[in-house]
Amino acid sequence: MGIELRTSGGVAEVVIEFPPVNALPVRGWFDLADAVTAAGEDAAVRAVVIAAEGRGFCAGVDIKQMQGAPATRR
């Protein structure tokens, strides 16, 4: 579960897997950025595909994690 980088034949596939709907927690956004950066730095990679396991591509942020964060004033 999480973010996985798979590379084969010049194609990097960044796979998101945060069941049930692939809502990314804060750490997931950093891991996604790291995986895309790593794919871009690989001279053998000619294409990057972002995919997801499960029933949805990416539901956005993990609202449950946001609800547990302390409130900030603006």
LINMO-V951955 format. One line per field, one symbol per residue. psi: psi as a letter, one per 40 degrees, with the letter a starting at -180 (. if undefined). burial: I if it has 24 or more other ideal C-beta (glycine too) atoms within 12 Angstrom, else O. Layout:
# LINMO-V951955
psi->???
burial->???
This chain:
# LINMO-V951955
psi->iahhhhhhfehhhhhhggieefhhidddddddddddddddehdeheihhhiiiaeichebigdddddeiiiii.
burial->OOIIIOIOOOOIIIIIIIOOOIIIIOOIOOIIOOIIOOIOOOOOIOOIOIOIOOOOOIOOOOOOOOOOOOOOOO
